[in-house]
Amino acid sequence: MSTPTPPSTPPALPLWPVWLVLLAAAGTFALTMGTRQSMGLFLGPLNTATGLGLGSISLAFAFGQLWWGLTQPFAGAMADRVGAGRVLVAGALLVAIGTVLTPLMTTTLGLVLAIGVLSAGGAGMAGPAVLMAATTRLIPPERRGLATGIVNAGGSFGQFVMAPVAGALTLGLGWVGAMQVLGLLVLLALPAAWVLRGRPAAPAAGAAPPLRTGEAVRQAVADRSFRLLAAGFFVCGFHVAFLATHLPGIVASCGLPLQYGAWALAMLGLFNIIGSIAMGWAVGRWRMKSLLSLVYAARAVAVLVFLLAPKTGPVVLAFAAFMGLTFLSTVPPTAGLVAKFFGVSHLATLFGVVMLTHQVGGFLGAWLGGQVFQATGSFDIVWMIDIGLAVAAALLHLPIREAPVARPQPA
């Protein structure tokens, strides 16, 4: 009597589909993140054109940070259910519409709608929660660490390219034309949605039924390590949004020419490419929680050194370059830990929850920066808060238990 043949393990994907997936995901992130991270260059012209004041305009940017995070758990749940492709198409269209409409808005409410709801919401739908989950599902497990680093680097490459492009377009077309051209460029991400389409595979016969989305979220929130990870990502959001929104203003407050603001943003993006890929490589070799503690501690030291240093052009660019190494390098180990805790079935949803805490911090970083500068004429208070939060985040990651979380069994 013959014995049944056990099911074979699915073969690893060939090299070219892997790189096609990475190109699609990284390219989408480059276009959406590059456009959003270049918006700080238009804060001054928006203030001059509308006369609303830096505090009111910062509110629109800050709401965008918050809405970007609020969108991602729902976008992730939708991608887990119907596939990433449809969600990415909707996201790219919303980013384009919101960016094109922004120069036409003359009130705080209008700016909140265009920047904070349409553009930021679309970027959330085509953001890291959906992109990282789609990439993780389509890439063999042994390549996932480096793959998430490459996708993350795509956002940084977009910032590196789009900031100088935005500056050049502003000189040639004016700030209104420049912003609208950036919005149209986002539509180049639409073909990537076809490559990244798909949703999680159904469980194998005889396997335990998958958790429903609400059950998966409740299980994650009840886990102490997940809460510590989310708290650290809150700090990352504060830091990233403060720099992305106010770095051109920080450069201007140092008495440096306008082009230093654009190149400082570009240096953030360029060096984050290096930092993201290096972190993706490191994720497979060292404990992810230790890498995150190191990143947050390095940020605290760098900000302190910058505050004590003379504010010359080379110092500003060197500071931007160093901060770029840590800017979004927290994403690969954070996504990796979520996948390690709970698997990939609900990765888009659960990483979206973590991204929500990131963007609550982002709201505070963008909004508080504008409020403090308007009240004091300086960013020093925000820098001090940033140093304290970075030290706290470095300590918060140490107690994380880096192991899969046991699924609760039904009674």
N, C-alpha and C positions, 0 to 999 in steps of 0.2 A: 504494500500500500504506500503510495507516495505521500510525502509530507507537504503541507502547503508551503509555498514560497513566501518568506516574510517580505513585507513591502520594502522596496528599495528607498534609500535616501535620495531626495531630489538633488540632481547635480548642481554644482555652483554655477552661477551665471557666468557666461563668457565675459571677457574683458571689455569688449566694446559696448554691450548693454550697460555695464556698470558705469562706464564713463559717460554714456549718454544720459543716464539717470543723474549723475553728478552735474553734468553740464546744464541740464534742465533745471534742477533744483537750485544750484548756485547762481545761474543766470537770472532766475526769477527773484531770488533774494537780492541780487545785485541791483536790479532795477527798482524794486520797491524800497529797499533800505537806502540805496543811494539817493533816491529822490527825497525820502523823508529826512534823512540826515543832512541834506543840503538846505533845508528850509530855514535853518538858522541864519543863513546869509541874507534872507529876505526880511528878517525881523525889523531891521532899521528902515528900509524903504516902506514897509507896511505901516510902520509907526508914523513916518513922515507923510505918507499919502492919506492916511485915515485920521491922524491926530488923536487917536484913542488913548495913547500912553502905553509905555512899556508894560505896565502891570496888566492892562486889559488884554494886550496881544499875547503876553505870556500865559494868560489864562486859557486862551484858545489852544496854544501849543501844549499846555499842561493837560487840558482835557483830552487832547489827541493821544498823549501818552497813556492816560487812563483807559480811554476807549479802545486803543490798540490791544491792551491787555484784556479788557472785558470781552472783546470779540473772540479771542483765541480759544477759550474752552468750548464755546458753542461752535466755532468753526471746526475745531478738532473733533467734536462729537459728530458733526455733520459729515466730515471726511471719513470718520470711522464707519459711518452708516451708508453713505451713498458714493464714497470715493473722493479722492483728492482733486480730480480733474475739474469737476463742476465748481467746487469751492474756489479753486485758483482762478478760474475764468471770471467769476463774479468779483473776486478781490481785485484783480488787475483793472477791471472796468471801473470800479469804484475809486481806486487811487487816481486813475486818469481824470475822471469827472471832477473829483474834489480839488485836484491840483489846478486844473484849468479854470475852475470857478473862483478860486481863492482871490486873485487880483480884482475881481468884480465886487467883492464884499466890502462894505464901508462901515459896518457895525460890528460890535463884539459878538452878537448872536450869529451874524452871518459868517464871521470867521470861525466860530465854534462849529457851525454846521459844515463848512467846507473843509477846514483843517482837521477839526476834532472828530467829526462823525463820518463824513464820506471818505476822505483820504486815509485817515488813520484806521477806520473800520475796514476798508479794503486791504490796507497793508497787513492788518491782523489776519484777515482771511487768507492772504497769500504770504503769511509770515512763518516764523520758525516752527510753531507747533505743527502745522500741516506739513511743511516741507521736511522737517526732521523725521516725522513719523512715516511719510511716504518713502523717504530715502531708506530708512531703517528696514522697512518691509521689503524693499526691492534689492537690498544689498546683502550679500552673504554675511553671517555673523562675524567672521574673522576680519572683515574689512570695515565694520561699522564705525569704529572709533575714528579712524582716519577719514572716512567718508563724511561723518558729521563735521569734522574739522574743515574739510574742503567746502562743504555747503556753507558753513558759517563764514569762511573766508570770502565767499561770494558776496555777502553783504558788505564786507569791508572793501572789497575791490570796487563795488558799486560806489561806495562813498569816496574812495580815492579818485575814481574817474569823474563822478558826477559833480563833485564840489568845484574843481577847476572848470569843468564844462559850464556849470551854472555861472561862475564868475565871468567866463568869456562871453557867454550868451548875454549876460547883463550889460557888458560893455557894448556889444553889437546890436542888441535888440531892445535894450531897456529891461528893467526888472519884470515888467508885466509879460512881455514876450518870452523872456527866459523861463519864467515859471510855467507858462502854458506849453512851451516846447518840452520841458521836462515831463509834464503830465502825459503828453502824447508818446514819449519814448517808453513809458511803462507798458504800453500795448504790445511791445515786442516780446513780452513774457507770455502772450497767449498760446503760442505753439507748444510751450513747455507743459501746459496742462494735459495735452494728449499723452506725452511721455509718462507723466506721473499719475495718470488715472489709475483707478483700482481701489480696492478696499481690503481689509483683513480677510484672509482665507477662512472658510468655515472650519470648525474643529473636526478632527478626524473621528471616524466612527468609534464609539466606545469611550471617547474622551469626555471629561467632565464638561457640562454645559458652561459656556462663557458667562462671566458676570455681566449683568446689565450695567449701563453707563452710570446710573445713580449709585448702584452698589459699589462699583469700582471707585468712584469719587469718595464715597463714605469710608471705604477701607483705607484709601490713601490719606485722607485727612486725619483719620484716627491713629496713623502711624507717626511716632515721634521723630524718626529720621526724616520722613517726608516734610514734616512741619519745620524742622531745622533747616532743611535744604531750601524751602520756600522763603524762610526768613532771611537767609543769606542772599537769595536772589532779589529780594526787596531792596537790599543795599546796593546791589549791582544796578538795578533800575534807577535809583536815586542818582548814582554817580554818572551813568551813561547819559541820562536825559539832561542832567545839568550841563555836562560838557557839550553834548550835541546842540543844545539850544543856545547856550550862552558863551561858548568859546570864542566866536567872533567878537562879542561884546567885551569879553575879558581881554582879548588882544587889543581892541580899541581903547580900553581903559588904561592900558599900559603905554598909550601914546604912539603905537606902531601903525604903519600904513594899512589900508584895507586889505591888500593882497595877502598879508600875513594871516588874516583870519581864514581866508579860503585855503591857503596852504597848510595851516594848522589842522583844519578839518581833513584835508587830503592826507596829511601825515598820520592822523588817527587811522584812516582807512587803510593806508599802505602797510603800516606796521601791524595792524590787526590781521592782515592776511598771513603774515609770518607767525604771529601769535596763535591764530586759530589752527593753522596746519600743524604747528609744533605741539599744540595742546591735543589735537586729534591723535597725533603719533604717541604722545605721552600717556593718553588715557589707557592704552593697551598694556602699559608697562608699570605704572605706579597706581597707588590707590587714588581714586578720583576725589575723595574728600580732602586728602592731603594737598592735592594740586589746587583745589579751590581755596583752601586756607592760605596757601602761598600767594595766590593771585591777589587776594584781598589785602594781605599784609604788605605786598609790594605797592599796591595803590596808596596805602596810607603813607608809606615812606616817601613815595614820589611826590605826593601833594605837599608834604611838609618841606621837602627840599625845594620845590618850586616857590613856595611862599617866602623862603629865606633867600632865594637867589635874586640877582638883579634881573629886571624884566627887559631883556634885550631880544632882538629877533631870533638869534641862534638859540637862546635859552628857551624861548617859547616853542620853537620847532622841535628842539630836543625833548622837551617835556611832552609835547603832543606825540612824538614818536614812541617814547617809553610807555605812555598811557595807552597808545594803540596796541602795544603788545599784550595788554591785559583787557582791552576794551570789551570785546565780545568773546574772549577766550574762555569765559565761564560757561558758555552754552554747551560745548561738547561734553564736558564732565557732568553738567547738570542733567542734560538729556540722557546721558549714559547711566546715571544713577537711577533716574526714574524707570528706565527700561530694565535695569538690574533688579530694582525693587519689585516691579509689577508685570514685567513682560511687555510685549508690543501690541497686544490686542486693543488696549485702550490708551496707547502711548500719546496719540494726538490730543486726546481729551485731558489726560493727567499732566502732560507737559504744558498744555494750555492753562491749566489751573496754576502751575508754577509761574508761567509767564504773566498771569494776572497779578500775582504779588509783585513781580518785577515792575509792572507798569504802575501799580499803586505807588511804589517808590519813585518811578519816573515822573508821575504827576507832581509829587512833592518837590523833586529836584528841579523840574522846569518852572513850576509856579513860584517856589520859594526863592529861586535865583532872581527872578524879576522883581518880586516884592522887596527883597532885602536890598538890591541895588537901587531901586527907586527910593527907598527910605533912607539909605546911608551913603549912597554913591560909591559903594565898594562891595566886593563879593567875599570879603574876608570871613564874615560870620558863616557863610555857607561852606567855605573851605574847611573851617574848623569842625562843623557838623559832619562833613564828608569824611574827615580823618577819623573821628570817633566811630562813625558807622562802619568804616572799613575794618578797624580793629575789632569791633564787635563781631562782624561777619567772619573774620579769620578764626575767632574763638568758637563761634557757633558750629562750625563744621567738624570740629574735633570729636564730639561725642556721636556723630552719625555712625550707625551700624551698616556697613557696606555689604549687605547680603540680601538675597531674595526674601520678600515678605511672604510668610505662609498665608495661603488663602483660607479664610474661615470655613469650616465644614458645616453643612446643614445638620440640624438636629435629626 
